[in-house]
Structures are given as structure tokens and as C-alpha cells.
């Protein structure tokens, strides 16, 4: 016996190949085999809609609604099929029921209005659609489209659509920089005045040399000249470093000279102090008032 997963796989393959008849047959057999599983029946009705067999699809949808009343997809499918087969009264009833199941009020109102149109009740459909359109502050595109269809029959002008909050943004991926390919792998502009030309980068370096992504991006590749892989001259940086070393050595020499001068000055001061002490001691002996007295034994 075929499992449900195998059936769904067969249906998926048939749908991808465009074989709607095989998909319809497989789902019809599956829905009759698993009668308590409404999923196969809903899928079967969807395939019937794609095949244009709306009348049989309506029957399948209504069977599902009897079995599982809360299936919103089955209710919407049945209402749309009722519109296709021209049963406006049934369609209005089904769309009203879909509102209770959670269908969008704008879409449900558009469906009810269409059910009135197929019964040639254009003015009533216009009033219902217009009232809902105004309640949405003129933002419903579905209702605006419907009003444009009814306008010639009722002879009324269509209110302008408010697109302030509902405007569709066009696809500008091609103009967004985030959507551009890696500049290293795409064609770049190397003309005069371009960023590449000002940076000194040529096409071959940008596209073919992978070393530029390594750690040696600013490595010295030309000896004493200080030219990097990108052609940037860093010799001025080396000169600044040499000048800094010379300045440091000169400052050190000045400090040593100052130390020598200070040491010599201190030594001279010490000698002068000693000499002054010696002179003062001699003066003390020479100033003795009894120095010229005779000595008596």
C-alpha cells in the first residue's frame, strides 16, 4: 500500500512536469482511500481548479467543508469556484462565512461585491466596495481595482488610491552597492581620476595578485627604496626614523657633556673650599698676639 508521503511525492513530481491529469488522478484515489484526511481532498480540488474544472472543484470543496467546517482554504476555494460557475448567491454566502473564519475583510468584501456584479446588482456592489474602501483610508488595492471595473456601469468616479503606506518599492538591487559583486572580481575603472588610479593600483594588481590580501601588504619589496607591493613609497618614513635616531643620539651627547661640566665644577669648588680652609687656619696662627713673645724655658 502506498504511503501518504509517496503520494505527495508523486503529485509534486507530476505538477513540476505539468502533468495535471496524473496529479488529479493520484489525489482523487488518495482522497477516496483516506476519507478522514481532508488534506488530499483540498489538494485534489486545487488541481481541479488549475485544470479549469471549477464545478467539480466546488463539489470537492463543499464536501471538505461538511467534514471540517473550520477549513478557511476550503471555504475560500468554494466561494471563488461559485463565482466562476456563476452562482452569485452561494458565493456571497461563502464569502460571508469566510469572514467569520478569519478572511481579510477587504478581500471578502471584494468577493461579495463580485457576487453582486454577476447578478447585475452593480450599484449595490459599488456602494459596498466603496464603503469598505473608504474605511481603509483608500489604501486597499484590491477594492480600488474592483471600483475601477464597476465605475463605467455606475457612472461614478473612482477615489484616488492612497499609496503613502502601501506603495510598492521597485527592485533596485542592480543599483544598490550591496548587490554589486566583489570589486576584485569585477571590471573596475582604472581611468585617470578614479579611486584605483589615485591609490596607485592597476588592474593586474587588483585582480590577479593575491599577495595584497596577506600580512605583507605594506612590506618592503624593493630593498632600500621602501617601495611596497602596491607601489607606495615609504622612504620618507624611513628618513623620519633615521632623523629620530640622530636626534636621540645628539640629545644623549648633550646630556653627557652637561654631566661632565657639572662634575668638573663640583671638583673645582671642592678644591677652592679646601684652599680657603687652609688659608684661614694659617691666618689664625699669624694673628696670635703673643706670637712674637720670647719663650722661656
C-alpha positions in Angstrom: 0.0 0.0 0.0 1.3 3.4 -1.0 2.1 5.8 1.9 0.9 9.4 2.1 4.4 10.7 1.7 4.9 8.7 -1.5 1.6 10.0 -2.9 2.6 13.6 -2.2 6.0 13.0 -3.8 4.2 11.6 -6.9 1.9 14.6 -7.1 4.8 17.0 -6.7 6.7 15.4 -9.5 3.7 15.4 -11.7 3.0 19.1 -11.0 6.6 20.0 -11.7 6.3 18.3 -15.1 2.9 19.9 -15.9 1.1 16.6 -15.8 -2.1 17.8 -14.1 -4.1 14.7 -15.1 -1.7 12.3 -13.3 -1.8 14.6 -10.2 -5.6 14.8 -10.3 -5.9 11.0 -10.6 -3.4 10.3 -7.8 -5.1 12.8 -5.4 -8.6 11.5 -6.3 -7.6 8.0 -5.4 -5.8 9.2 -2.2 -8.8 11.2 -1.0 -11.1 8.1 -1.5 -8.6 5.9 0.3 -8.1 8.3 3.3 -11.5 9.8 3.6 -10.9 11.1 7.1 -7.9 13.1 5.9 -9.1 16.3 4.2 -5.7 17.4 3.0 -5.8 15.1 0.0 -9.3 16.4 -0.9 -8.3 20.0 -0.7 -5.2 19.4 -2.9 -7.5 17.5 -5.3 -9.8 20.4 -5.6 -6.9 22.8 -6.1 -5.7 20.7 -9.1 -9.2 20.7 -10.5 -9.2 24.5 -10.3 -5.9 24.6 -12.3 -7.5 22.3 -14.8 -10.4 24.7 -15.2 -12.9 22.2 -13.8 -14.5 24.6 -11.3 -17.8 22.8 -11.0 -16.2 19.6 -9.7 -13.8 21.5 -7.6 -16.8 23.3 -5.9 -18.3 19.9 -5.0 -15.0 18.7 -3.5 -14.6 21.9 -1.5 -18.1 21.7 -0.1 -17.5 18.1 1.0 -14.4 19.2 2.9 -16.4 22.0 4.5 -19.0 19.5 5.7 -16.3 17.3 7.1 -14.1 20.1 8.5 -16.1 23.3 8.9 -13.2 25.3 10.1 -11.0 24.9 7.0 -10.7 28.5 5.7 -8.9 27.5 2.5 -11.7 25.2 1.5 -14.3 27.9 2.2 -12.4 30.5 0.1 -11.8 27.9 -2.7 -15.5 27.1 -2.8 -16.5 30.8 -2.9 -14.2 31.5 -5.8 -15.4 28.5 -7.7 -19.0 29.7 -7.1 -18.1 33.0 -8.7 -16.6 31.1 -11.7 -19.7 29.0 -12.2 -22.0 32.0 -11.9 -23.6 31.1 -8.6 -23.6 34.5 -7.0 -25.9 33.8 -4.2 -23.8 30.8 -3.0 -20.6 32.9 -3.4 -22.0 35.7 -1.2 -22.9 33.2 1.4 -19.5 31.5 1.3 -17.6 34.8 1.5 -19.6 35.9 4.4 -18.8 32.7 6.2 -15.1 33.1 5.3 -15.1 36.4 7.2 -16.0 34.5 10.4 -13.2 32.1 9.7 -10.6 34.9 9.5 -10.5 36.0 5.9 -9.3 39.5 5.2 -12.3 41.9 5.3 -11.1 43.7 2.1 -10.8 40.5 0.1 -14.1 39.2 1.4 -15.9 42.5 0.6 -14.4 42.3 -2.9 -15.7 38.8 -3.3 -19.2 39.7 -2.1 -19.2 42.7 -4.5 -18.3 40.4 -7.3 -21.1 38.0 -6.3 -23.4 41.0 -6.7 -22.0 42.0 -10.0 -22.7 38.6 -11.6 -26.3 39.2 -10.5 -26.3 42.6 -12.3 -26.5 44.5 -9.0 -23.7 46.9 -9.8 -24.9 49.9 -7.7 -25.2 47.7 -4.6 -21.7 46.2 -5.3 -20.3 49.8 -5.8 -21.7 51.0 -2.5 -20.5 48.0 -0.6 -17.0 48.2 -2.1 -16.8 52.0 -1.7 -17.8 51.9 1.9 -15.1 49.4 2.7 -12.5 51.2 0.6 -13.2 54.5 2.5 -12.9 52.7 5.8 -9.4 51.6 4.9 -8.5 55.2 4.2 -8.3 54.5 0.5 -5.4 52.0 0.9 -6.9 48.7 -0.4 -5.6 47.9 -3.8 -8.0 45.0 -4.3 -11.0 47.2 -3.7 -9.6 50.1 -5.8 -9.2 47.7 -8.7 -12.8 46.5 -8.3 -14.1 50.1 -8.2 -12.3 50.8 -11.5 -14.1 47.8 -13.0 -17.5 48.9 -11.7 -17.1 52.6 -12.5 -18.3 52.5 -16.1 -21.5 50.7 -15.2 -22.5 53.1 -12.3 -21.1 56.3 -13.8 -19.1 57.3 -10.8 -15.5 58.4 -10.4 -13.1 56.2 -8.6 -11.4 57.8 -5.5 -7.7 58.1 -5.6 -5.6 55.3 -4.1 -3.7 56.3 -1.0 -0.2 54.8 -1.6 1.6 56.5 1.3 1.8 53.4 3.4 1.1 50.7 0.7 3.3 51.8 -2.2 5.3 49.0 -3.7 9.1 49.5 -3.8 10.6 48.7 -7.1 13.5 46.3 -7.3 16.7 48.4 -7.4 19.1 45.7 -6.5 21.2 46.4 -9.5 21.8 50.0 -8.3 22.5 49.1 -4.7 26.1 48.8 -3.8 25.4 45.8 -1.6 24.2 43.9 -4.7 27.4 44.5 -6.7 29.9 41.7 -7.0 33.2 41.7 -5.3 35.1 44.7 -6.9 38.3 42.5 -7.1 36.4 40.1 -9.4 34.5 42.6 -11.5 35.5 45.2 -14.0 36.8 48.3 -12.4 37.5 51.8 -13.7 41.2 52.5 -13.8 41.0 55.7 -15.8 42.6 58.9 -14.7 40.7 60.4 -11.7 39.3 57.0 -10.5 39.8 55.8 -7.0 42.1 53.0 -8.2 44.3 55.4 -10.2 44.6 57.8 -7.2 45.6 54.8 -5.0 48.2 53.7 -7.5 46.6 50.3 -8.1 46.5 48.8 -11.5 44.1 46.1 -12.9 46.7 43.3 -12.6 47.5 44.0 -9.0 43.8 44.3 -8.0 42.6 41.1 -9.8 45.5 38.7 -10.0 47.8 39.3 -7.1 46.6 37.5 -4.1 49.5 38.7 -2.0 47.7 42.0 -1.5 45.4 40.2 1.0 48.3 38.9 3.0 50.1 40.2 6.1 52.8 41.8 3.9 50.5 44.4 2.4 53.0 47.1 3.3 56.1 45.0 3.1 59.3 46.5 1.7 59.8 44.6 -1.6 62.5 46.9 -3.2 65.3 47.0 -0.7 66.4 50.4 0.4 63.9 52.3 -1.7 61.0 51.5 0.6 58.5 50.6 -2.3 55.6 48.4 -1.2 53.7 45.8 -3.3 51.2 48.5 -4.1 53.8 50.9 -5.4 53.6 53.2 -2.3 56.9 54.9 -1.5 57.7 54.7 2.3 61.2 56.0 2.1 60.1 59.2 3.9 59.0 57.1 6.8 62.5 55.5 6.9 64.1 59.0 6.8 61.9 60.1 9.7 63.1 57.1 11.7 66.7 57.9 10.9 66.3 61.5 11.8 64.7 60.4 15.1 67.7 58.2 15.9 70.1 61.1 15.2 68.1 63.4 17.4 68.1 60.9 20.2 71.9 60.4 20.0 72.5 64.2 19.9 70.4 64.6 23.0 72.4 61.9 24.7 75.7 63.6 23.9 74.4 66.9 25.3 73.4 65.2 28.5 76.8 63.6 28.9 78.5 66.9 28.2 76.4 68.6 30.9 77.2 65.8 33.3 81.0 66.4 32.7 80.7 70.1 33.2 78.8 69.7 36.4 81.3 67.2 37.7 84.2 69.4 36.9 82.6 72.4 38.5 81.9 70.5 41.7 85.5 69.3 41.8 86.8 72.9 41.4 84.5 74.1 44.1 85.8 71.4 46.5 89.4 72.5 45.8 88.6 76.1 46.4 86.9 75.3 49.7 89.9 73.3 50.9 92.3 76.1 50.0 90.2 78.6 51.8 90.1 76.4 54.9 94.0 76.1 54.8 94.4 79.9 54.4 92.0 80.6 57.3 93.9 78.2 59.6 97.3 79.9 58.7 95.7 83.3 59.4 94.6 82.1 62.8 98.2 81.3 63.8 99.6 84.5 62.3 97.1 86.7 64.2 98.2 85.4 67.7 99.1 88.5 69.8 101.7 86.6 71.8 103.4 85.1 68.8 106.4 87.5 69.0 106.9 87.0 72.7 110.1 85.2 73.7 109.7 81.7 75.0 111.0 81.0 78.5 112.1 77.6 79.5 
